[in-house]
Amino acid sequence: YPTGGGLAAGRPEDTANYTALLAALRKELDAAAGPSKHYELTIAAPAGPKAIAGLELGKIHPYLDAVNIMTYDFHGAWELTTNHNSPPWRTRQRRR
């Protein structure tokens, strides 16, 4: 994700850089397609509250044809119990 995920913590400017990347990709795809074609640009977006906070949803949607929400992020390691569609091996033990 633009501001973290995986092994890297990310940087604060990654949010704006991601928006700029999508804008540049959209511009290049439109130029390559010409007037008779359209190349789709889609993303797989997180559903987890911390990860989705790193996206400028109000700014990126004009550049995208579709957004696929990664529904396995509806619940996860940030919660104390396992929920629907969350991997049980990622949940934390209950706090005491």
Residue pairs with C-beta under 8 A, 6 or more apart in sequence:
1 10
1 46
1 51
1 54
1 55
2 10
2 14
2 15
2 17
2 18
2 54
2 55
3 10
3 11
3 12
3 14
3 15
3 51
3 53
3 54
4 10
4 50
4 51
4 54
5 46
5 51
10 54
14 54
15 54
15 55
15 56
16 56
18 54
18 55
18 56
18 60
19 56
19 59
19 60
22 41
22 43
22 60
22 63
22 64
23 63
25 41
25 63
26 41
26 63
26 64
29 39
29 41
30 38
30 39
32 39
33 39
40 65
40 66
41 63
41 64
41 65
42 64
42 65
42 66
42 67
42 68
43 60
43 64
43 67
43 68
44 68
44 69
44 70
45 52
45 55
45 67
45 68
45 69
45 70
46 52
46 55
46 69
46 70
46 73
47 69
47 70
47 71
47 72
47 73
47 74
48 73
48 74
48 76
48 78
49 78
50 78
51 73
61 67
71 85
72 85
72 86
72 87
74 83
74 84
74 85
74 86
75 82
75 83
75 84
75 85
75 86
76 86
76 87
76 90
76 91
77 90
77 91
77 92
79 86
79 91
79 92
80 91
80 92
80 94
80 95
81 91
81 94
82 88
82 91
